[in-house]
Amino acid sequence: MERPIIALLYDFDKTLCTTDMEDYAFIPALGYSPAQFWEKANDFGRENRMDGLLAYMYTMIAECRAKEIPLTRDFLVRCGEPMELYPGVAEWFDRINAFGESQGVQIEHYVISSGLREIIEGSGISHQFREIYACEFFYDESGIASWPKLDVNFTNKTQFVYRINKGVLDVSDDRTLNASMPDDSKRVPFTNMIYVGDGLSDVPCMKMMRAYGGQAIAVYHEENRQGVEDLLAKGRVDFMFPADYREGTALDETVKNIIRKMAICDRLTEENNQQLRQIGKGDLPYQASLFEN
């Protein structure tokens, strides 16, 4: 019998790394401060009534062209190398995987981020994820970014939760994603999902978790603690913790407890299913009721 799967879903910026991933190396390469770049991108989006993420991706292309910086995949991957991860993140995945194995379940990790896939690939931890859903460029025949290939905005993040639920990970496969599928054939039940995020951009996914029986966790550093406290107070998340992924922290212990709970629920469900199958075959041992005369 295959082991049940528990999926941990993460935002990236300010959830696994300390700030917006473009701030570490990409924006300084343009000669801007982060505030200057984001003001330029946001103003462009408002002036043109444009999706905010498409606006920042367009601004990246336009500014690199103006500065004569080749916006290649390799350049963006290198921009991820100076990324600063929160304490314990680098060791987190292997440790949680091993814990899941000790509980009889298989752990999978996914990213659902409005940042850039290419920069995440340079972070040093991209190999830990079964799939990375993030904004991504299409590159022309000369290897230069020329068009957005994928836009993961705040509301369409939820489609990727459904993809993980059904096991339809290919973003070009909408037919299978939208096809009817019995709940018991879905690869990762919502009840076996844990979403980890840091703010308002994660609320749609967090609400899905709470509505369908998964768990939602908000992490914070001191600058955004008040916003995360508001998420907890309004019932949008189940837990909030400092963004410290080291062994023995409150975040570490609570995630392990959630995995324990999910593993137990999976075992009880399987035991119930086995008994139902035995009833169907007529070979379930008879057990007299305690209340039988």
C-alpha positions as CSV (number, residue, x, y, z in Angstrom):
1,M,0.0,0.0,0.0
2,E,1.3,3.5,-0.9
3,R,2.0,5.8,2.0
4,P,-0.5,8.8,2.3
5,I,0.9,12.1,1.1
6,I,1.0,15.3,3.1
7,A,1.7,18.4,1.2
8,L,3.3,21.6,2.6
9,L,2.6,24.6,0.4
10,Y,4.7,27.7,0.8
11,D,4.6,31.3,-0.3
12,F,8.2,32.4,-0.8
13,D,8.9,36.1,-0.3
14,K,8.9,36.9,3.5
15,T,7.8,33.3,4.2
16,L,11.0,31.4,3.4
17,C,13.3,34.4,2.6
18,T,13.6,37.7,4.4
19,T,12.2,40.2,1.8
20,D,11.1,40.4,-1.9
21,M,13.4,38.1,-3.9
22,E,14.1,40.8,-6.5
23,D,15.5,43.1,-3.8
24,Y,18.7,41.0,-3.2
25,A,20.5,41.3,-6.5
26,F,18.2,42.1,-9.4
27,I,17.1,45.6,-8.5
28,P,20.6,46.6,-7.3
29,A,21.9,45.5,-10.7
30,L,19.6,48.1,-12.3
31,G,21.0,50.8,-10.0
32,Y,17.7,51.3,-8.2
33,S,16.8,50.9,-4.5
34,P,13.9,48.5,-4.0
35,A,11.6,51.4,-3.1
36,Q,12.4,53.2,-6.4
37,F,11.9,50.1,-8.5
38,W,8.6,49.0,-6.9
39,E,7.3,52.6,-7.1
40,K,8.1,52.6,-10.8
41,A,6.4,49.2,-11.4
42,N,3.4,50.0,-9.3
43,D,2.9,53.4,-10.9
44,F,3.1,51.8,-14.4
45,G,0.5,49.3,-13.4
46,R,-2.0,51.9,-12.0
47,E,-1.6,54.2,-15.0
48,N,-2.4,51.3,-17.4
49,R,-4.9,49.5,-15.2
50,M,-2.7,46.5,-15.4
51,D,-2.4,43.4,-13.2
52,G,0.3,44.3,-10.7
53,L,2.4,41.3,-11.4
54,L,2.3,41.7,-15.1
55,A,3.3,45.3,-14.5
56,Y,6.4,44.4,-12.5
57,M,7.4,41.8,-15.1
58,Y,7.1,44.3,-17.9
59,T,9.1,46.8,-15.9
60,M,11.8,44.2,-15.4
61,I,12.0,43.7,-19.2
62,A,11.8,47.4,-20.0
63,E,14.4,48.5,-17.4
64,C,16.9,45.7,-18.4
65,R,16.5,46.8,-22.1
66,A,17.1,50.5,-21.1
67,K,20.2,49.5,-19.0
68,E,21.4,47.1,-21.7
69,I,21.4,44.2,-19.3
70,P,20.5,40.9,-21.0
71,L,17.5,39.6,-19.1
72,T,18.4,35.9,-19.5
73,R,17.3,32.9,-17.4
74,D,21.0,32.5,-16.2
75,F,21.1,36.1,-15.1
76,L,17.9,35.7,-13.0
77,V,19.1,32.4,-11.5
78,R,22.3,34.2,-10.4
79,C,20.1,36.9,-8.8
80,G,18.8,34.2,-6.4
81,E,22.2,33.2,-5.1
82,P,22.6,36.1,-2.5
83,M,19.1,35.4,-1.2
84,E,18.9,35.4,2.6
85,L,16.7,32.5,4.0
86,Y,15.1,32.6,7.4
87,P,16.9,30.6,10.1
88,G,16.6,26.8,9.7
89,V,15.0,26.9,6.2
90,A,18.0,25.2,4.5
91,E,17.7,22.2,6.9
92,W,13.9,22.2,7.2
93,F,12.9,20.1,4.3
94,D,15.1,17.0,4.9
95,R,14.2,17.1,8.6
96,I,10.4,17.3,8.0
97,N,10.7,14.6,5.3
98,A,12.4,12.3,7.7
99,F,9.8,13.0,10.4
100,G,7.0,12.2,8.0
101,E,8.6,8.9,7.1
102,S,8.7,8.1,10.8
103,Q,5.0,8.6,10.9
104,G,4.3,6.5,7.9
105,V,3.5,9.3,5.5
106,Q,5.2,10.9,2.5
107,I,5.9,14.6,2.7
108,E,5.9,16.8,-0.5
109,H,6.8,20.5,-0.6
110,Y,5.4,23.0,-3.1
111,V,5.9,26.7,-3.8
112,I,3.0,29.0,-4.8
113,S,4.5,32.4,-5.1
114,S,4.1,35.7,-6.9
115,G,7.9,36.0,-7.1
116,L,10.0,34.6,-10.0
117,R,10.6,30.9,-10.6
118,E,14.0,31.7,-12.0
119,I,15.2,33.5,-8.9
120,I,13.9,30.8,-6.7
121,E,15.9,28.3,-8.8
122,G,19.0,30.2,-7.7
123,S,18.1,30.1,-4.0
124,G,19.8,26.8,-3.2
125,I,16.6,25.1,-2.0
126,S,14.7,24.7,-5.3
127,H,15.5,21.0,-5.5
128,Q,13.4,20.4,-2.3
129,F,10.1,21.2,-4.1
130,R,8.1,18.8,-6.1
131,E,6.8,21.8,-8.1
132,I,7.4,25.5,-8.1
133,Y,4.4,27.7,-9.2
134,A,5.7,31.2,-9.6
135,C,5.8,34.0,-12.2
136,E,8.0,33.0,-15.1
137,F,9.2,34.5,-18.3
138,F,9.2,33.1,-21.9
139,Y,12.6,33.5,-23.6
140,D,13.0,34.3,-27.3
141,E,15.4,32.5,-29.6
142,S,18.3,34.6,-28.3
143,G,17.6,33.6,-24.7
144,I,16.1,37.0,-23.7
145,A,13.0,37.3,-21.6
146,S,10.3,38.6,-23.9
147,W,6.9,37.7,-22.5
148,P,5.3,36.5,-19.2
149,K,5.0,32.7,-19.4
150,L,3.1,32.4,-16.1
151,D,1.5,35.0,-13.8
152,V,0.8,33.8,-10.2
153,N,-1.3,36.6,-8.7
154,F,-3.0,36.7,-5.4
155,T,-6.3,35.2,-6.4
156,N,-5.3,32.7,-9.0
157,K,-2.9,31.1,-6.5
158,T,-5.9,28.9,-5.5
159,Q,-5.8,27.0,-8.9
160,F,-2.5,25.6,-8.0
161,V,-3.9,24.2,-4.8
162,Y,-6.4,22.4,-6.9
163,R,-3.6,21.1,-9.2
164,I,-1.8,19.7,-6.2
165,N,-5.1,18.2,-4.8
166,K,-5.8,16.4,-8.1
167,G,-2.2,15.7,-9.1
168,V,-2.5,17.7,-12.3
169,L,0.8,19.6,-12.0
170,D,1.2,20.6,-15.6
171,V,0.0,24.3,-15.9
172,S,-0.9,23.7,-19.6
173,D,-3.3,20.9,-18.7
174,D,-6.6,22.7,-17.9
175,R,-8.8,19.9,-19.3
176,T,-7.8,17.4,-16.7
177,L,-7.8,20.0,-13.9
178,N,-11.4,20.9,-14.6
179,A,-12.7,17.4,-15.2
180,S,-14.8,15.8,-12.5
181,M,-12.9,13.6,-10.2
182,P,-14.2,11.6,-7.2
183,D,-12.8,12.8,-3.9
184,D,-11.3,9.4,-3.0
185,S,-9.2,9.4,-6.2
186,K,-7.6,12.8,-5.6
187,R,-3.9,12.5,-5.0
188,V,-3.6,14.9,-2.0
189,P,-6.7,15.5,0.0
190,F,-7.2,19.1,1.3
191,T,-7.2,17.6,4.7
192,N,-3.6,16.6,4.1
193,M,-2.4,20.1,3.2
194,I,-0.5,22.7,5.3
195,Y,-0.2,26.2,3.8
196,V,2.5,28.5,5.1
197,G,2.4,32.2,4.2
198,D,3.0,35.6,5.6
199,G,0.3,38.1,4.6
200,L,-2.7,39.3,2.6
201,S,-1.5,37.8,-0.7
202,D,-1.9,34.3,0.9
203,V,-5.4,34.8,2.3
204,P,-7.3,33.0,-0.6
205,C,-5.2,29.9,-0.1
206,M,-5.4,30.2,3.7
207,K,-9.2,30.4,3.5
208,M,-9.2,27.3,1.3
209,M,-7.3,25.4,3.9
210,R,-9.7,26.4,6.6
211,A,-12.7,25.7,4.5
212,Y,-11.7,22.2,3.4
213,G,-10.0,20.8,6.5
214,G,-6.4,21.7,5.9
215,Q,-4.2,23.9,8.1
216,A,-3.0,27.5,7.5
217,I,0.0,28.9,9.2
218,A,1.2,32.5,9.1
219,V,4.9,33.3,9.8
220,Y,6.2,36.8,10.6
221,H,9.2,38.9,11.4
222,E,8.8,41.9,13.6
223,E,8.0,44.3,10.7
224,N,4.9,42.4,9.7
225,R,3.8,40.9,13.0
226,Q,0.8,43.2,13.4
227,G,-0.6,42.2,10.0
228,V,-0.2,38.5,10.9
229,E,-1.8,39.0,14.3
230,D,-4.8,40.5,12.3
231,L,-5.0,37.4,10.2
232,L,-5.2,35.2,13.3
233,A,-7.7,37.5,15.0
234,K,-10.0,37.4,12.0
235,G,-9.8,33.6,11.7
236,R,-8.0,33.5,8.5
237,V,-5.2,31.3,9.8
238,D,-5.0,28.5,12.4
239,F,-1.5,29.5,13.9
240,M,1.1,32.2,13.7
241,F,4.8,31.9,14.6
242,P,8.1,33.8,14.1
243,A,9.7,32.8,10.8
244,D,12.2,30.5,12.5
245,Y,12.4,27.0,11.0
246,R,15.1,25.6,13.2
247,E,14.5,22.3,15.1
248,G,12.7,22.7,18.4
249,T,11.0,26.0,17.6
250,A,7.3,26.5,18.0
251,L,6.8,26.4,14.2
252,D,8.8,23.1,14.0
253,E,6.9,21.5,16.8
254,T,3.5,22.5,15.7
255,V,4.1,21.3,12.1
256,K,5.2,18.0,13.4
257,N,2.1,17.8,15.6
258,I,-0.1,18.5,12.6
259,I,1.7,15.8,10.6
260,R,1.1,13.4,13.5
261,K,-2.6,14.2,13.5
262,M,-3.0,13.9,9.8
263,A,-1.1,10.6,9.8
264,I,-3.4,9.2,12.5
265,C,-6.5,10.3,10.6
266,D,-5.2,8.6,7.5
267,R,-4.6,5.4,9.4
268,L,-8.1,5.5,10.9
269,T,-9.6,6.2,7.5
270,E,-7.8,3.3,6.0
271,E,-8.8,1.0,8.8
272,N,-12.4,2.0,8.3
273,N,-12.1,1.4,4.5
274,Q,-10.6,-2.1,5.1
275,Q,-13.5,-3.0,7.3
276,L,-16.0,-1.8,4.7
277,R,-14.2,-3.8,2.1
278,Q,-14.4,-6.9,4.3
279,I,-18.1,-6.4,4.9
280,G,-18.5,-6.3,1.2
281,K,-16.7,-9.7,0.9
282,G,-18.6,-11.1,3.8
283,D,-15.5,-12.0,5.8
284,L,-15.5,-9.4,8.6
285,P,-15.2,-11.3,11.9
286,Y,-18.3,-11.1,14.0
287,Q,-18.0,-9.0,17.2
288,A,-20.8,-9.2,19.7
289,S,-22.1,-5.9,20.9
290,L,-21.4,-5.0,24.6
291,F,-25.1,-4.2,24.8
292,E,-26.3,-7.4,23.3
293,N,-28.4,-9.6,25.7
